[in-house]
């Protein structure tokens, strides 16, 4: 891939692609000049009127032209940056409509990393080692264990609470189980939240007790666990900073995976999540267009009071990078711990709930929230795993429609949808409800889903994730990741959707991750396809998905991610150019580049004249990012006035310092370009 800027015939090699230049041309005075041209690619537009193109021109962050290599030269000017694709595939930026970037990044504030295949006693040493490493809170936090291992321990007479008390006796501790639907806590944590043997189960939650003695086991299911974690993540200056750092980590991962729009599936506003997002917007850190799904707490407020609070946070300026226009509400839990709401009883619910599962919000409360919140413009994002939860959510949306009428242009969606009664499947298209599925997890494989769920729900386990059934009714389908419960890369979900026959073809799977998701987020007129007038939210990838076997789609790598025409992620092998200015001090042989904005991912170049005969310059890169250290992705590139290039690896000195040495003994004098490429916020000193 080649970048050329200001008619400098600069060559940049990426992934072994041979690079060329656009021919020069005379620009018609009536033709707008592009800021950037992506040239000679396999550009899949997701526009039915023009599915494929060779080149795209961009101006002021929006798409100016989509078409052939021959035609695009009309938009080239002296200042136009050229990205030579050499046949690489370009897609609209992916839009992940259900993920948890802030929660995924919260690992920066937790220390106890557990694993699912070990009994709880195996973690005692791990707990003791991680206690002194905990940051930002008096609580000790972590997770990753299996709920089934904890329940086995209870059956064997060894309560999880006793194990955690033994390892961490003097501080409250909470470990989030691998699915995030239960927490393992110690006695200090129970005391802090005020749970004891006489405490009734909170709405949407279960305080687990021994079936015979009634003693608390230290396992809190669903909302009971959420309540403890709300206390553990209570706001403070230190915790707010950790939350923010976690968000920056999450945004970084989104850009690296070609995701340019996203919907946060659970914005815990009591924990300061909203303020973290607002700070990221204010400081220019957002790498994706973002819609927040404010969490509806099932226990903390009177319903009308909470509805008023949610309405006070509503914000929906169409072209803003940050919008607060969805509410995330849980109807039920999950099948694997007996908390998904079912129409017919469980075969076995592990004794955790009744055989019908549980509700966070019953149908009456759910109807009230939908009815009141859609009036001001909120779209509902409803967690529905079991078939009863699905039916009750559809009933609530239908009831709200009857009250509010057809003047409201609703775009509510149900998410997860693991089990849907056949009678309810046509209702999605009829009611205009979007069906949002996550297929990246191994648990979506039929054999896996059947083996895990048949003990709980019998033959219903053989008809799970009915994507194709809903697609055939005309329902609008979106695919999303549910990261970090499942893997983030969109290619995994796209591959599984096609390979498992969940969607009829690759084009449908791509639409589910682009234009359909844009519709869900009410931005289909701005993004989601590559069309003139839309934002240049684009992703360049290393293989044409239509020319490879389906089972190789998940091996795809992102080479470049653009948000509004700005490069927010270059592949580590890609030395891209930008020019923030700078100066070379020939007396000291020092290159001075001003401090850059945080999260300014890309490569920064300075043009300078050589004076003197010093054989080399040493550049020291110091990271200003306290969360993510620079990795081996950093590189330096030297360009002389004959377009020769030399890649210079950064030599690691310590956790924060990398060195690049440029030796010009055999380089002719004159003006040349030196570029430093990195993925993190770096400050340069000599």
N, C-alpha and C positions, 0 to 999 in steps of 0.2 A: 504494500500500500504506500502510495506516495503523497506527500503533502508539498505543494509548491505555493509560495506566498510572495507577492510583490515582484513577480517575474524572476525570482531567484530560482535557478534551475537546480533545486535541491532534491536529492534523491533520498528516500527513506525506505529501507527494505523491511518487510514484515512477512514472516512465515514463508520465506523463500519465493515470494511473488516478484516477478520481473516488472519493473516500473517504467512508464513512459510519460510523455508530456502531451497536453492538448496542443493542437496547432494554434498559432496566433490568429486573430481575426479582427476585423474592423467592426466595432459596435455601432449599430444604428442608434442615432440620438434618441429615438423613441423607445428603445429597449432598456429596461432596467438592468443595472449591473448587479450581479450576485456577489454576496460576501463569500460564499463557499459553493463549490461544485463537487458533488460526488459523481465520478465519471467512470463509465465502462464497467458497470456491475450487473448482476442478476437481481434486479430490484422487484421484489414481490410487493405490490402496493396494497392488497386487500381492498381494492376498488374494483367492483364488478365491471365497470365501464372501461377499465384499462388495467388489466391484471399485472402486466409486466412492463418494465421500462429498463433503459440502460443508464440513464443519468438523472440526477436531481440537482436543481439549483436552489440555493437558500439565500434569503435576504431578510435582515432584521428578525431572525429567528423563525421565520415562516417559509413555507415552500413556495418558490417562485415559478418553478417549472418542473414537469415530470415528462420525460420522453426519451428521444434518441440521442446518441452521441453526436450525431451531425447537427441536430438542432440546438443542443445546449451551448455550443460555442458562441451563440448570439448573446449570451449572458455573461461572458467572461470579460473582465476588465483588468487593468494593471494591478489592482489591489485584491483581486479574487484569489482566494485560497483554493487550491485544487487537491482533492483527495482521489488519487488514482486507485480504483478498486481492483482492476485486472480480473474481472469476472466474479469477485466475491459477492455473496448474497447479502442483500439489504432488506430488512423488514421494518414495519412500524415498530417503535419501541413497545416492548411487552407491557401489559397492564395487569398487575396482580391485584385482584379485587378482594383478597382475603389473606392477610398475613399479619404477623406480629413483630415488626422490626424493632420496636422499642423493647419488648419483652425478650426477644432473641438476643439483643445487645445487653440485657440486664446482667448477663454473666460477668460483666466487668465488676459488678458489685457483689457477686456471690463467690464462694470459695470452695465449697464441698462438692466436688464432681464425683457422682456415684455412677453405677452401671447396673443394668437390669438383670443380669444373670447370676447375681450373688445373693446369698442370704444376708439378712440385716446385720448379723453379728460380725460379718466380714468387714463392716465399715467402721468399726470402733477406732482403729488406728487412723483411718482417713479423717474421721471427725476430729480427733485430737490434733492432727497435723494442720488442719485447715482453720481451726479457731483463731490462732494469732494472725492469720492473713486477712481476716474479714475487714472490709472497709465500709465506712459510711454509716454504720449502724451498730448498736449494741447486740442486735440479733446475729445469730450464725445462720447463714443461708446456703442452700445448695439444692441438689436434686439429681434425678436421672435413674432412680431405682424402679423396681417393679412392684406394683400393688399386690400381685399374687404371692411374691416372696414374703411380704409382710403378713398377709393373711395366713400363709402356711405357718409362719412363726407363732401367730396367735393360737392356731390349732394345736401346736406342739407345746403350748404353755409358756412361751417366751414372748412377752408383750413388747412390741416395738418401742413403746414409751420408756420401758426400763433400759433398753439398749442405748437409746439416745441420752437418757439421764446419766447412765454410767460414763459415757464419753464426754458429755457436756452438762455438768451438774449445776453450773452457776450462771448460765446465760440462756435466754430463750433461743430456741433453735427450731427452724422449719425447713423441711426438705420437700420440694415439689416433685411428685411422681412423674414418670416419663411422659404420660399423656396429658399432664397438667390438670387432671381431674381429681386429684386427692393430694393431701399433704401429710407428712409424717412429722409429728411435733413432740417436744419433750414437756415435762411438767411445768417448767418455767413459762413456756409458751401458753399452755392451757390456763395457767394462773393469770397471765397478762390479759388474755381475752375474756376470762371469767367463765370458762366452761368447766362444769363438774358433772357428777353423776345425775344430778337433778335438772340439768339444763335441757330444755326441749330442743329438738332439731330446728335450726333456723330455716327460713324459706329457701328451698332449693339446695339444702345441705343435709348431711348426716354426720352426727358425732358418733363414731363407731364405739360400740361397747361389747364386752364379752357376752355372748348369748345366754350364759348361765348366771354369772355373777353381776352383770351390769357394769363392771369396772371399765373405765376408759382405757382404750388400747393405744392411744396416741395416733390414730388414723382419723383424719377429717376428710370426708368426701365432699366434692363439689363446692357449694357456696360456704360451707363451714370452713374449708381450707382457705377459700378466698378471703374470708373475714380475718383470719390470722395473718395472711400475707399483706393485707391492707395495713395492719398494725406494724408488721415488720418493715414495710417500705414507707412508713410514715414520713412525711416531708420534713426535711431539715436542709440546711445549706449544703452539707456534705452529700446527703442523699440526692438532692436536686442535681448536683454536679455529676454524680454517678449515673443518674437517669439520663442526663444530657449526653454524657460520653457514650452510654449504651446506644442512644439514638444515632449518634454519628457513626458508630460501628455498623448499625443496621443499614443506614443510608449508603454507606460504602459498599456493602454487599449487594444492595439492589443495583447500583450502577455497574458493578462487575458482572452482573447477570443480565444486563440489557433491559432492566425494568425501569421505565420512565414515568409510569403512573402507578399508584397503589392506593388501596383502601386499608387503613389501619383497622383491624378487626376487633380491637378492644382497647379503647383509650380510657385508661383508669384515671379519671380527672381528679379523684381524691388524692392520688399519689403524685400529682404534679405533671402528669403526662401532657396535658394540654399546653402548659407553660413551656415544657421542653420543646414541643413542636413549634410553638410561636417564637421561641428564641432561635431555633434553627432557621426559620423563615427570616427573622429580623437580621441575623448575622450572615445571611446568604449561603447557608449550608445545605439547603434542600437540593437533592439530586434527582428528585422525582416529583411529579404533580401528586398531591396528597389529599385524600378525603379521609377525615377522621370519623370513626364510629364510636361515639360517646357511650361508655358503659352504663347500662341501666342497672343500678344496684337493687337487688330483690329485697333487701332487708333494712337499709339505712335510713330511708325517708318514707313519710307518707307519700302515696302515689302522686297526688296533685302537687305537692311541694317539689318532688323530684322532676315532674314534668315541667314546672315553671323554671327550675334550675337548668334543665336541658335546653329549653327554649332560649334562655338568656345567653347561652353559649353558641347559638346557631350563627353561622356565617357562610355565605354561599355566593361570593363574587365569582362569576363564571370563569374568568381567565386568571384568577389568583392561583399561585402554586399551592396554597394551603386553604382548604375549605373544611368547615365543620358542619356537615350536612347529612350525616347518618347517625342512627342510634343502634347500638349493638345490644340485643336482648336475647337471653337464653330462654328457650322453652323447656329444654330437658338436659340430660347429661349424655352418657355414652353407654353402648351396649355392654362393653367389657367389664363394667363394674355394677351392672344392674340398674343404672340410673336413667337410661334412655326411656322415654315414655312410649308405651306400647298399647296397641288396641286389644291384643290378646296377651294372656299372662306369659311371663318367662317360664321356661322349663326350670331354670335355676337363676336366682338373682344374688347368689352368694350370701343370702341373709342380710343384705345391706339395706334394701328397700322392700316395699311391698312388691308383689309379682307384676305390678303394672308400671313400675318405674316411678320417677318423680318429675315435678315441674319446678322450675325457678319461678315462673309466672304462670298461673293458671289461665284458662281461656278468657275468663272475665277480665282479669287485670290486663292481659295482653291486648284485648280488644280496646280497652280504655286508652292504653298507651298509643296504639296505632291511630285511633280516632283523633286524639288530641294533637299528636306530633305531626301527622301528615298535613294538618291545617296550615302549619307555618312553613312547610317545605321539606321537612325531614323525610328521608327514605329509611325504611326499617331494614335492618340486617339481622335476621332471626336465625339463631342456632337451632337446627332441628335434625336430630339423629333418628329417633324412632318414628314409626308410622303414626302414632297418636299425636306426637308433637307436630308433625307435618300437617295433619288434619286440623288441629286446633289453631295453628298459625294461619292456614288458609281461611278457616272460619272467621278468625279475627279480622283479616284483611277484607273479606267479603262483607262483614258486618260494618266495618268502617266506611266502605264504599256506599252502603245503603244509607248511612247517616249523612255523609259529607257530599254525596252526589258525584257526578262525572266531571265536574269542573276541575278537580284536582288531577294533575297528570302524574300518576303514581309510578314509581319504579322500585317497589319493594322487592326484596329477594329473600329466599330461604337458602341456607347454606348447609353443607354436609350431605343431607338427604340420603342417608345410608339405607333407609327402609321407607318405601312409599306404598301405601295400599293402592292396588290397581284402580280403584274407584276414584282416587284423588289425582291421578296423573293428568287427565285432561283439564283439570281445574287451573293449572299453571297458565296455560295459554289463554283460557277463558278469562281469568282475572288479571292477566298481564303481569304475573309474578315471575321474576327471573329465577332460574334454577342454577345455583352456584355449586360446582363440584370440585373436590380436590382428589386427584388421582396419582399424585407423586409418591405416596407412601406405599410400602410393600403390602400393607394390610388391605389395599384395594385389589390385589391379585385374587381372582376367584378362589383358588385353592386355599390361600391364606385366610381370606375372609370366612370361608366355610369352616375351616378347621378351628378358628378362634371363636366363632360365634354360634356354631351349631349347638354346643352344650348349653348355651343360654336361650336361644330362640328357635331351635329345631330347624325345620325345613325352610323357614324364612331366611336363613343364612345363605340359601342358594339363589336368592333374588335380591341382592344388595347392589347399591350404586346404579340404579336403573337409568343411566344417562340416555342411552339410545331410545328407550321407551318414551321418555319425555321429549326428546328431540323429534321423534316421529309425530308427536301431537302438535308440533308447531311452537313449543315453548322456547323462549330464548335461553340459551345455555352459555354459561361462562365457566372457564377453568381457572383455578387459583391454586396457591401452594399450601396455605396454612403453615408457612414457615414460622417458627422453627419446630413445630410438631413433625412436619415432613420437610423434605429437601426443597431448597429454594429454586434451582434452575428451571425455567419454564419448559425446557426441552424434555425433561423427565415426564411431566404431565402430558405434554403433547404426544410423546411417543406412546405412553400407556393408553391414551385415549384412542389412538389408531390401532395399536397392536391388540388391545383387548376388545376391539369392536364397539367401544363405547360411543364413538362418533363415526360417521360413514367414511370419512376420508381426511387427509392431512389438511386440506383447505378449511374444513369445518373446525378442526382443532386449533388452527392458527387464528381463525376468526374468534373463537371462544376466548383466546388470550389477548386479543387486540380490540377490534371494533365492537364486539359484544360487551366486553368489559368497559370500554369507553362509554357505551350506551348506559350501562349500569351506573357509572359515575357521572352521568349527564354531561359528557364532554365529547360526544361523537362528532359534533360539528367542528371541534378544535383539534382532535387527535384520533388515533386508532386506525388510520389508513394514510397512505402517502398520496395526498392530493393537494393541488394548488390552493393556497390560502390557509391550510392547516399548519400547525406548529411542526417544525422539523425535529420531532422526537423519533429518533432512528436508532437501529442497531445493525452493525455490520458483523457477520458471522463467518466462520471459516469453512463452511460447506453448504452446498445447496440442498436443502431438506427434501426437495422433490426429486433429487437424483441419487439418493442413497437408500439403502435398505432401512426399513422402519426401525429395526433394532439398533441402528447406529445413530439415531437422532440424539439420544441422550449424551453422546460423546462430543456434541457440538460445542465449540468455544466462541465466546464473544470477543471480537477484536476491537470494537469501538462502540461506545454508547454516546448519543447526542441528545441533549434536552434543549429544545428551542434553539437548535443550531450550535449550541455550545458543547464542546467535548467534556463529558463528565467522567468518562473512563476510557483510557487507552489500554490495550493489552500490554502486559509487562515488556513484551518484545518490541513494542511500538514506540518510537521516539517521535512524538508529535511536536508541532511548533506552535508557540504563541509568543507574544513579545510584550512583556510588561515594562521594558526599558531597563537600563543598567549602564554601567560604565566600567571601563578597564583602566586601571591605574598602572601605567607603564613603569613608573618609578619603583613600585613595590611588586610589580607583576601580580596584582590582585584584581580579581573580577568582583565587582560589587553589584548585587542585584537586590532591589528593595524587598522587604518582607512581603510575602504574598498573602492573599486572603486565605483563611483556613478552608480546608476541603477544596482548594483549587486544584483539582486533579488534572494532570496533563504534563506537558513539557514546556519549559519556559526558555526562550532563546534571547540572546543579546548579540548584536552586531558590533564588532570592535576592530580597531586598527592596531596592528602589532608595531610596537616600537622597541628597539633593543634586541639583544641576542640571547636572552635567558632561555635555557633549553626546555623548560617545562613550567607549568603552573599546577599547583596542588589546590584542589577545591575540597572544602570540608562541608558536608551537609549535616546540619543539626535539626533533629525533629522537634517541632513545637507541639507535637501530638502526644499526650501523656497516656493515651489508650493503646493505640496500634502503632507498633514500631515499624519503621521502614523495612521492607523485606528485600529479597533478591530481585524484586521487580525494577529497582532503580537502574538506570543506565545513563550514559552520557554519549552524545553524538557530536562529532566535529565535522564541519563542512568547510572546504576551502573554496576559492573562487572558480575552481574547475569542477565543482559538484562532487568531488570525492568525499567519501564519508568513512569515519572510523568509529566503531562502537567501543566505548570505554566502560568496563564494568566498575561498579562502585565496590570498593574494598571495605568490608566491615571492620570497624575499629572497636566499637563496643555497642551496647544496645541502642545508642542514639546517634552514633557518628559513623558516617560512611565517607570514603575518600575516593576522588577520581583524579587521576593525573593525566594531563595532556602534554605530550612531547611533540614539539614542532621543529625539531632540529632540521628535518628534511622537507619542511613545508615552505613554499615560496612566501615572501612577505606580502603585505597588503591586507585588504579587508576580508575577513572570513566570519563564519557563524559558529557559535558554540552553543549546544543545547543540553540542558539537564532534564531528564525525564524522571518522573516520580508519581506515586499515587497518593501521597499524603502531604500534609501541610509542612513544608520545609523552609528553613531560613538558611541562606548561604553566607558563609564567611570564609576568608582565605586562611 
